[in-house]
Amino acid sequence: MTHIRVCAPAPAEITDLGSGNVTVTRRWVAVDGEPVFPLTGEVHFSRLPRAQWDDTLRRVRAAGITHVASYVLWNHHEPTRGEVSFDDGLDLGAFLRAARSHGLEIVLRIGPYAHAETRHGGLPDWIAESGMAVRTDDPAYLAEVERWYTLIEEQVRGIPLFAVQVDNELYDQPQHLSTLRTIAERVGFAAPLWVATGWGAADLPDDVLPVFGGYSDSFWIEASDVRDLRSESNFYPSARRDDDGIGADHRTGEPGEARDYDLPFATCEIGAGMVAAYHRRPIVTADDIDALTLAKLASGSVWQGYYMFSDGRNPRAGLQEAHATGEPNDFTDISYDFGAPLTVDGMPRESWRRLRRQHLLLHRWGAQLADMPASFPDDAPAVPDTAGLRWSVRSDGTAGFVFVINHQPGVTRPAHDDVAFTVTTDAGDVTFPPVHIPSDSAFLWPFGLRVGGVVLDWATGQPLTEVIWRDAPLLVLSETAGIPVRWQTDADTREVAFDGPGALFELVRDGGIGARVLVLSEADGLRFGLSGGVPVLADGVVADDRVELFAAGDVLRLGATGWEKAGEGAPAVSEATVTTVRAAGTPPERHAAPNGRASIPTDWSGAAQVALDLPDDPDGTLVIEWEGDVARAWVGERLLSDAIYRGEPWRIGPHERRGAQRIAVEILPPHPEAHVLIGHGRVPTRTEVRAARLETPATVLLPR
């Protein structure tokens, strides 16, 4: 069935949530009375070197993120009671002010419990091991929480906060969440919104906005499980918001029935990657992230929140979740490589480009989309159907978007031939032409889209943005691979000469140009960015007045007649000298936690030892091509970085290595019978550093 009937929604009733200039209706969040579409990226300031903050925040903003979120991890700041630090990389206030300087709003997650793959969920050892009834209204615990909240509030005082979250993943204690909020407000916290994680059918207070999530795969299941089957539902457009898998390894009992919320569908943990535990090391691809995030939009999300948006590394050892402290999973000491859109040194992955493409659309049409409820076909497939056509519509009764999600991790989705979508609106039927939907594709197409004085009845291209160019609106459409871009409108359409990539069309009405349409290939759509409202094509980060290039290429800027070359560049790459000091010996003995999950070996006597001598480039990221099981990098006695092998390069940023030019690497050989799972079958066969190099991105300044 490829037909859906939509109608104009009833006016959105205003709720009691929100304060100041922020209001919350039953369907969307508003600022100054107008719908907004927040885009939140999680960046843990205490898991990044302070010198990295500015580059990371600039690239977060360049991806289209509007709000930065961060936990304040108690054990990072107060490992011993009374010995508190907010200095250097722990300077919360400085990080938030830096975020604000990049135009980012703030969502602050103050705990005291965070989870976040941290030891005791972020609670300091002296709290977790005190005998207090943590995460309850135990007076002794609440007294310590109030002291901690007071310390945080002193750091953020005077900095506007958009939302605050207390605790995390608390399913059955609404009174405790209310108590924490009361304490936070008493010590001075104020924000227009208070939010709480709603997955696991959480029982929450009425005065918080539930926020949800969903991942492509998980580290928190068994190594014998090829996939986390609970994640599959995230790739089916539906009215279901919950995800039974998130945090399940730290939850007692089974989740209840997913609840129906008469509140906006907001998210805070759409998995923009996945970290590797020792026993299970999933690989999440850019295709997975693109389809997952589009599926949340297709399901009615009006607030996209990503976890994580930047990788990180802990400020010191002993802060991660570990079997040694009785926790269910084992992680390395330093690295928090989440496979996020930005690496620990700020390099954009392919997922960054995919999300920027979505965010460009949401910046232009997000306010309208927020007031467009989702509708689903009567025969919409559900788990475990892997063949049916997955699609939905979001519409205000006249205009809207068709979503198609034909990708699911671990499954080869079939192509669908001769698919002709029909949407019956209040104004009549809108019928798209028959198309071939390729396997593993995910996209959205508009209908009833107004561009200047012209309305596109439908288009088979994904909108990127609309700008004013040559005194008329310019709609930029990106091709969906394998599907020609076409549209229908009552204006006359004529193709005109155009310099550079893409094809340009004029939509003529009453003898004048009502609008123009620029059609880009899918590849160029992923290169598309905006600088001061001016379109730019580049294989890099377009941010304000510059383009940062992480691969060699040209930078094109849209001029009066077409694309004009604004510059070119290539990252500086210099090879390191790799010297094998000692070959790997016998793999260490295997051991496991009481839950049966494999633990990180503690015997490093059989590790291969490699010396890296680096060129003189203090700004370069060290990229190590390696194979093995687990690795550590040292500068003298300082543990610089560590890594669990899952077939990807190991990156150590310039602010992590602090100019060090000789680095010692040790790599444990994999045990042939190790009970671990590595995504996509990337099983190591050797124990070695194949190559190492320094990489420094190039910068092209754009004309103002």
Order of alpha helices (4+ residues) and beta strands (2+ residues): beta-beta-beta-beta-beta-alpha-beta-alpha-alpha-beta-alpha-alpha-beta-alpha-beta-beta-beta-beta-alpha-beta-beta-beta-alpha-beta-beta-beta-beta-beta-beta-beta-beta-beta-beta-beta-beta-beta-beta-beta-alpha-beta-beta-beta-beta-beta-beta-beta-beta-beta-beta-beta-beta-beta-alpha-beta-beta-beta-beta
